[in-house]
Amino acid sequence: MKKTTKRKTLVLLSIGLFVIAASQIFSHYIELNDLIKGSSIGVGIGLLLTAIVFGKFKTVHH
């Protein structure tokens, strides 16, 4: 996999959070299938995990 920069990691995190939040909001106002609701939450969690695992986070060493 290509190297991910900190900017790409933050974009993936924000998109993942947005997908999860949007699915929750849509399911509150519109009756969604369980398949659609679960798939959108799964995609959001997948994006979050991808950003965390492959992201470049600098660790602070004291």
ABEGO torsion letter per residue (X at the ends): XBBBBAAAAAAAAAAAAAAAAAAAAAAAABBBBAAAAAAAAAAAAAAAAAAAAABBBBBBBX
